[in-house]
Structure formats: structure tokens, C-alpha cells
Amino acid sequence: MADAFVYDHVRTPRGRGKASGSLHPITPVELTSQMLASLRDRNELDTSYLDDVVLGCVSPVGEQGANIARVSVLTAGYAQNVPGKQLNRFCASGLEAINTAASQIMAGQSDLAIGGGVECMSRVPMGSDSGAMAADPRVAYDTYFAPQGISADLIASKYGFSRDDVDSYAVESQARAANAWEQGYFKNSVIPVVDRLGMTVLDHDEHMRPGTTTDDLANLNPAFVIPGEQAGFDAVALQRYPEVEAIHHVHTGGNSSGIVDGAAGVLIGNKDIGEALGLKPRARIRGFASIGTEPTIMLTGPAPSAEKVLKRCGMTANDIDLFELNEAFASVVLLFMQQLDVDHDRINVNGGAIAMGHPLGATGAMIFGTVLDELERRDQSTALINLCVGGGMGTATIIERI
Amino acid sequence: MKTIHFEVDSDGIALLTIDVAERSMNVLTPELQSDLSESIDRISSDDTIKGAVITSGKSSFVAGADLMSMVNAFEDGRSAAEKYEYARTFQQILRRLETCGKPVAAAINGTALGGGLEICLACHYRVAADNPKSVLGLPEVQVGLLPGGGGTQRLPRLIGQQPALQLMTQGKHLKPKAALEQGIVHAVVAPEDCVSAAKQWILESGDAVQPWDKKGFKVPGGAGLMHPGSIQTLMVGSALIAKETNHNYPAPIAIMSCVYEGTVLPIDAGLDIESKYFVTLLMDPVSRNMTRTLFINKGAADKLVRRPKGVEKTEVTKLGMLGAGMMGAGIAYVSAYAGMRVILLDRDRDAAEKGKDYSRALLQKRIDRGKMKPEQAEAILERITTTDDYAKLEGCELVIEAVFEDKGIKADVTQKTEAVIPSDAIFASNTSTLPITGLAEASSRPEQFIGIHFFSPVDKMPLVEVILGEKTGDRATAVALDYIQQIRKTPIVVNDSRGFYTSRVFGTYTNEGMTMLAEGINPALIENVAKHAGMAVGPLAVMDEVTLELGYHVAKATAAALGDAYKPNTAAPVIERFVEELDRKGKRFGAGFYEYPEGGKKHLWAGLQEVYPHVDPQPSPDEVRKRLLYVQALDTVRCLDEGVLTHPADGDIGSILGWGFPPYTGGTLSLIETVGLQAFVDECDRMASAYGERFAVPDSLRQQAKEGRGFYAEQPAQARTAA
């Protein structure tokens, strides 16, 4: 089996996912094109060698519809022989895109590819693609569908994480992200987004609130009381988890991932193409796995997917230097730390989506890059990238520096 | 045609008058369906007919399907394909009606429910009479079914998904004017103008094509999963149905699916979807259970099926009510409301007046809500006389005592009363715990002594349990039942036993809950599973409400009464510990199994886990559910065996209406039939060895399972002829 080497990665900054957000005027195709152009330009890449561009996108409708990967390849000025495909594994789409690109390289059916993702949540709101899961009565009823916020609160209620626990976690995420930006840990990978005249529109993650304290967060109202109590979803969750006395709504806008716009891409290839094109390999993708878990609690996939990929790679959690688990909700990370017995100083060391935001389809590729940069900075070797996924899934990837 | 009178007037308008013989209301008999079909052929083929008006020859329009045929449909042995053909028959007749090429108007002179309203929806125009007694609706969900005559397809196409779903998933009835506001009918007119208004429409505009058969039709308010409003309706609606039904009732979500899946299709394809979902409900025991217990058997109970034959009809005009506490006050209210004079007697006038205040408060509420005029309320209150003087009881045909649960006190009031009341008057005790035969010993005429057991709150609870002591005579039974009919409640008749039927069997539920707690089962699991199984309140919460102290005293009293024969049940140690050691006696005392924080929501006491540490592993929710429900079913079988119950229908009705056993089961005995007799016996055998002899299977049930003989084995044949 061929090795899938990671040659480079870039991401856009994350803009607030609303009309006042800096990236709101930028179309998803434009945002993706700038990301792809940057990856090409900084590697002086002859794009005709690319066998595929695989991009994750969770709401692939409207201006994100009709295979945004192929469209962005064309608008970025890539060679026209480069195909593109868009995929959707919900919140892990960006990571799944990398895994998909890597698997073709490992299988010898591809030499060089880009995996990444995009989501402009200010322009194509979450849920724009509808779907049977939540709204086909038969499906929603039979699978005990509940929205993610309820699932996150269910995790907190079932595993005993208090409001204080989740808020404390969020404060630390903000502090770590602020520190990482201050120290310039992200500067090599975040590319400024520019407008039509080449003027910078955004060069930093604008969702962050450095200096947030637990007192600040304690003032926020729980976000999921209304769907829980008035739309019936608490009851649905308890029907599936009757051992939980009641759902405690602990998650707020302050301890959940932020809604943002952004795009990211990772350049992957086999050894020979790297040598031929003069690219320097930075890491090797050791393995990856996805898994399905109970869909009502929905967000408990990280631990089983991590265990699955560790087993596949013949490793244990102790062999991993850094964990990067998407901060969809604070309780998701707290549960993972409990289940895999991982200390907080080994996971999400530069903060995460609670501080910087979670551009759904792009996040997997963003955190992949973040943790690779951090391994290099610390001169450590292995990292496990992991995301909880809608519908009750988890996706995990292990990388190792070369 | 026997059920439809068909005449054509000089304008060429056919008037179809539905009149099903030997029925007080028109129901959709096979004959009516075939007459309707024949009428449609005539309307469509006769060139001299310009259009048609459908109305009824009775005061109501058409009241719906023949429920008995629905009960029988569950076990008629027909395949899904055959049931589908059956389901299609009526639905396709209505489809032919709306596509017959001539305008058809419904003149809805009175109540149109279920299939009755579906006939109207298949007409091109609907005019309803402004008849105060008339209601319109699609109540099929209440018997576990869906509107299978096109209702799930036409109503949302007419008024939009959300309002249609609200009407159909809740089975709500509308007055004609509300139906007009919702757009279900086109006009409401004076009753005498109903047919002429319908004819006028045919002559003046008479469009023979339904909106949904026109090109470019769109469902009002949107449909499908590409429409934001529709997505929201379906998503939240599905969750609320899950919340309301706990996944125990298949009909509401089936209705929702018919609407969702059907409204994105041409109507004919939508109708096909509807029929298929309808068949799944016909094949589900829930519909059989609800129809059999809550409509057919409850209907028979309301008509006093257990009343002794040969006793002349009686009427209570003056009721004596001893004790003006919570129960006495409630009984006085419902009796005065039903038109009786009530002598409300207590130790002193003040106490009696306090009891009357209860009626004042309830009536004031009705006035405030505009449901009653002040002078009507005043008339009811005037019928209640408060007193402390037994002499006022003179002339009462029936006296009910609801004094303190103490044999001595009850004996005293019995004797004081019997000294005054007429020699043929009946004396009843509302005791919920003391055997009637024992109380009757204080009576000089025990054959006129009977138990009439009400449930609290009396004005809301629909059931009354009549208890026959050993010496209770037929006339006492008849008077008690006639009285219960006067106050419009549903009676069951049981024989004397400790706890009678309802209190006794309900006790097995709370006991099982406490027993599981003591075994180390997570109390949240016990309470939630109980609610998810359809019980109104969890067993631990119920104990807190009635107080553990009461349970403690009842157990002590029972022990004293039975002496050496007393065997404490498995929950007795739990109650003792909470009352004697932990001083957590229930909600009234501020602490029980639950904590009652001031201004906050109650929650399970955190200390429970120290008192009864959780075992690992915990049982599955399904196992907890079986224990809570099956233990009640088994004790009901024992009540039949012991003669406490004389008929299974009383057991089923009493369990649902008395203590809120879940309606989808059809009652404690129908539950066994639903599980399957042999499967139920096998599970109980397993549970008996795992949990104890309270799950031991009675021989009678084992025998029934062997023979495959259900509790209602002989009934369907009788019922069929009755239908």
C-alpha cells in the first residue's frame, strides 16, 4: 500500500456567520477558489498533476450546490483535467474529504489530490438542505430524532457535566485560541481573504472573544430550552434514555461551537509525486475510520471512532501526542476526555470551535491542519483528529510526522 | 335503494337524502356505501341531472363508521391485501363522487363525523346548517385509526397541512361556524335554508372540478420537504406526537405520514398511501383495544349492562351526603349538577358549608369561562342544603357516606341515618379500603347496603366502582347504577374484597415500583419507564402524592384485621423505612421519594442512591415496563378468578377509567390478549422465578393460553348481531 503524505494545508480565517460577518459578501465558490489558489501558488504546483479535489459541504444547496468542488476548481484557474467532487458526512465532511482523497492514493488509484471543505453559514444557513432525518414523520419518529443541542444537553445530563463544567471548558478554549493567535501559531496556514480589488477582507478568526470569563458565560441563557420543552424534543430524548431523570439544558451560545464562514484544503500525495514536484512531506496519514452510534444522543461517536482507528493502526491512546476533537459542544469533548482518559493538556491545545467557530463542511480540514502545525511546533510525532457527526456518527484520522 | 332517498327536482338537481333505517344516526353501513355508489352512477349517466345535493333525513348528517366492524377487522383473518381492498371501497366511491362530472354539494344539516365529513369533503361545495347541536370533525384517531375515506388527503389540500394535522391528530370537533372560519365549509346558513343554499350554488356556479384536480394546484401553506414552513410543521409535529403518544399509539404518526407523503403527490397516489397506512392501523391491536373497551364496552356499561333484570327503573331526587370533605363535596356537586336535591351533612354547619364552597368555586369557574349563566349556577347551589341534623335526611332515596375511614365512625353514621331515612332507601359507603360486608354489619338492612366508590377529583373522574357486599340485594345495585347514570358516569360492578378491584390492583403497581427501588434499580428509570408505558404518574411519585404515611397506615390496619393471615407485600419494608427511619412521608410532608424545593421543580431525592445503591447492570427499560404492567394484569386475572370481577369488560374499563391504565392496551386484560396469551404466560413464568410469586400465573390463565381462548372469546359473536 502506498503512503499518503501530507504536503501542505491552508485555511481561510473564520468570519462570523451572519450578515455582519466579514466574509458574508464573499460567495462560497469565491472563498473556496481563493483557498485552492493559495494552495497552488505557495507550492508552485502544476495543478494538472492533481487527480481529484474532494470537498466536504454539509448544506450543498443553492450557491453551495451542484458540486461546489468542480466549480471551484474551474474558478480557481486549475487545469481543466482536474475533477472535483463534493461529499457530506455532516460535521466531519472536511476530514472525510481528506480521508477519501488519501484512500485513493493509498490504493494506488491516485497520485496527488486535495481534500478539504467549505461552508458559508452566513449565506447558506444550516439545515438549508432539509432532509428526511428530522422532518419525514416516519423517519423522525422511528429514529427518535432530536436536534444536536438537545443531544449535547443529554450527554451533559447523562454523564453528569454541570453548567459550570461546560462553561469552564469554554473559557479555556477561548484562552487557548487567543494565546495561539497572539503567539502567531496559525500565521503560516491562515490565508487572508481578499475582495475583487485584492484588498484584505479578513485575516483573522473574528468569532473569538478573548478574555471571556466564567462569569460572562454564566449570564447566557441556555440555548435549547424551547426546542426541548416546547417542541417536545426533551421528551423524545428521555424516551430513548429513560435512565436520565430530566434533561438539564447547560449549553449556550458561549459553550457551543460558533456559526461561521470558512474554507480549508490539504494537499496529499504519494511519495513519488512529491519527489517529482519537489514537495516536502510533512506527515503521513496512518489510518482513519468512521463509525455509527446511537442517533438520538448523536454526538458520542468520537470515542468509538478513535478506538476504531487506534485499533486499526495497532496503537493505543497513549501513543498519541495530541488530540484534536472538534468542539461542537463542550460536553462532547468532556465526555471524550472521560472515556479515553485524556488530560486536557493533550487535547485541543490551541482552542477550538467554541472560540473560533465551526464552518461545518470545512472544520475537519481546519483542525487537521491546526494539529499538524502544532506537532511541528512542539516537535512531537502523532496526532488524532476527530469529530462528532450528525445522525450518530464519528470520524477519526491519525497522522504521524515524517 | 334502502338508505338513500333519491329524487330529482324540476331544475334537474338530484337530492340524495341519507336515512339508514333502524339507526338513531346514519352510520356508514355497507348498504349505505353501495347505495351511494349506485347514486353516483345515476348522477353521472343521467343527462337530465345537472348536479346533486347530499343531505340527511335525520337530525344529524352521518356520524361515521360502524365501530363494531372495526373491532372485528382486527381478527377477521383477512390478509393485508384483502384489507386494502376493503379500505379502498369507500374511499374510491368518494373519489368517483368528486370526479362524476357534475357538481355535487353537501347540505350538512347536522353532525358530520369521520366518514360523514369525508363524504362532504368529496363534494364540490359544502354548506352547513347553523345547528347548535351540530359538530364536524375527523375523530378516527380516538379509536386508533385514521380518516381512511380520503380525509387525510382532502383536508390538508383544502386548509393546509398544519390546521388539518391539528384536527386529525387530536380528533377535534368543530362547530359549523368554526368549520367555516377554518375553510372546511363554504357557508353556514339557517337549518331550513341548508338544502336550498346547496341547490342555489349548483344553479349559480356549480364547478364540478375539485381544486386539487385543477392544473397548477398547490397545497395551501406548502407541502413536502422543500418548503420551509412545511418542514417546520412536520419536524415539530413529529416530535410532539412522539411526546404525546410515547410511541404507544400508531395512529397519529400514521396520519402525519399520510399528509406528508400524500400531499406531494397527485391526489390519486395520495389516496393510495392513505389506504395503505389505514390497513396498518387495522392490523394493529391498539385500534381493536381502544374501540372495544372505550367505545363498545364502555357504551354498554353506560347503558347499565350490569343492572339486575326485573328491577323497576329508579330515580334519585334527594340524595343524602354524609361528610363534606373532599370526596363528599365532590359527590354533592356532581349530584346537584345532575338535578338532585342534596343534603350535605357534616359534624357542624361550618364544615358542611365548606363542602358546599367546593361547588361554589367550581361553578364560578364555569361562569368565568362563559360556560354557564349565573342563574343556572345559583339553581344548582340552591339544591344543596348544608346541615348537621340527621333529621334532614328524611325522604332521601339514597344516602352516601364519605366520613373518616374508620369502621366505628362509619357504623355510627349508618345507624343514625337509618333511623331517619325511608325503609326502602339505599345506604352506600364511599370507602376505598374497608370491606363492604364488614361495614354492612352495622346496618339493620344489609341488603340495602352497598359500596359506591368514587375517584378523586369526583367532578373529573369518569368511573364509579359499585361494590356488592355479601348481602347486598338487587334493588340496591339497581338504585346505585341508576344514580350513576343520572350523574353521567361510567359504572363497573364488583364483589367485595379488600381494596375491591381498582385500589387493590393499582396497589400492585406502586408496590412493584417500590420493590424495584429496593432492588437497586435506578428510580429515574422506574419513573420514566412507567410514564413511557402510558401510566399517568410514576409509581414513586404516586406514593408521594397519596403519602407513604397513608400506605403505612393501610398496611398496619390490614395487618391488624388479618392477624396471622397477614403477609406483608414486597414494598412494605420500603414504606416502613421511609416513614419510621427516614421521616420522608410524602409530598404533603415536604419530602418523600422526591424533593420538593420551594419555587422549583420536584426531583428525585439524591439520597435514594445511598439508601438503595444501584445494581450493575441495570435492567432494560423493557423489563421494567413489563414488571410494572404485567403485575397489574395478573392481579386482574386473580380478581376474575376470585369473583371480585364478574366480567372482563369491568376489569378493562375500570383499569383505564379508574386508575389511568394506558388506553392503548385496552385495559389490564386486553393487554394480555395484545401480548398474546401464551407469550404473556411464558414471560410471567420467567418473572415469577426471577422476582417472586406475585408473577405466578393463575391456573385459569394457563388453561386459557393452552386453549387459545381470550377473555372476550364469546363476545364478538354476540356483538356482531347487536351491530
Chai-1 contact restraints between the chains, C-beta under 6 A:
chainA,res_idxA,chainB,res_idxB,connection_type,confidence,min_distance_angstrom,max_distance_angstrom,comment,restraint_id
A,S130,B,L225,contact,1.0,0.0,6.0,A-B,restraint_1
A,S130,B,I231,contact,1.0,0.0,6.0,A-B,restraint_2
A,A134,B,M235,contact,1.0,0.0,6.0,A-B,restraint_3
A,A135,B,L225,contact,1.0,0.0,6.0,A-B,restraint_4
A,A135,B,I231,contact,1.0,0.0,6.0,A-B,restraint_5
A,A135,B,L234,contact,1.0,0.0,6.0,A-B,restraint_6
A,A135,B,M235,contact,1.0,0.0,6.0,A-B,restraint_7
A,P137,B,L234,contact,1.0,0.0,6.0,A-B,restraint_8
A,P137,B,S238,contact,1.0,0.0,6.0,A-B,restraint_9
A,P137,B,I253,contact,1.0,0.0,6.0,A-B,restraint_10
A,P137,B,M256,contact,1.0,0.0,6.0,A-B,restraint_11
A,P137,B,S257,contact,1.0,0.0,6.0,A-B,restraint_12
A,P137,B,Y260,contact,1.0,0.0,6.0,A-B,restraint_13
A,R138,B,S257,contact,1.0,0.0,6.0,A-B,restraint_14
A,A140,B,S238,contact,1.0,0.0,6.0,A-B,restraint_15
A,Y141,B,S238,contact,1.0,0.0,6.0,A-B,restraint_16
A,Y141,B,A242,contact,1.0,0.0,6.0,A-B,restraint_17
A,Y141,B,I253,contact,1.0,0.0,6.0,A-B,restraint_18
A,A231,B,V236,contact,1.0,0.0,6.0,A-B,restraint_19
A,A231,B,A239,contact,1.0,0.0,6.0,A-B,restraint_20
A,G232,B,A239,contact,1.0,0.0,6.0,A-B,restraint_21
A,G232,B,L240,contact,1.0,0.0,6.0,A-B,restraint_22
A,G232,B,K243,contact,1.0,0.0,6.0,A-B,restraint_23
A,F233,B,A239,contact,1.0,0.0,6.0,A-B,restraint_24
A,A235,B,K243,contact,1.0,0.0,6.0,A-B,restraint_25
A,V236,B,A239,contact,1.0,0.0,6.0,A-B,restraint_26
A,V236,B,A242,contact,1.0,0.0,6.0,A-B,restraint_27
A,L238,B,N528,contact,1.0,0.0,6.0,A-B,restraint_28
A,Q239,B,H532,contact,1.0,0.0,6.0,A-B,restraint_29
A,P242,B,L525,contact,1.0,0.0,6.0,A-B,restraint_30
A,P242,B,N528,contact,1.0,0.0,6.0,A-B,restraint_31
A,P242,B,V529,contact,1.0,0.0,6.0,A-B,restraint_32
A,P242,B,P621,contact,1.0,0.0,6.0,A-B,restraint_33
A,E243,B,N522,contact,1.0,0.0,6.0,A-B,restraint_34
A,E243,B,A524,contact,1.0,0.0,6.0,A-B,restraint_35
A,E243,B,L525,contact,1.0,0.0,6.0,A-B,restraint_36
A,E245,B,A524,contact,1.0,0.0,6.0,A-B,restraint_37
A,E245,B,L604,contact,1.0,0.0,6.0,A-B,restraint_38
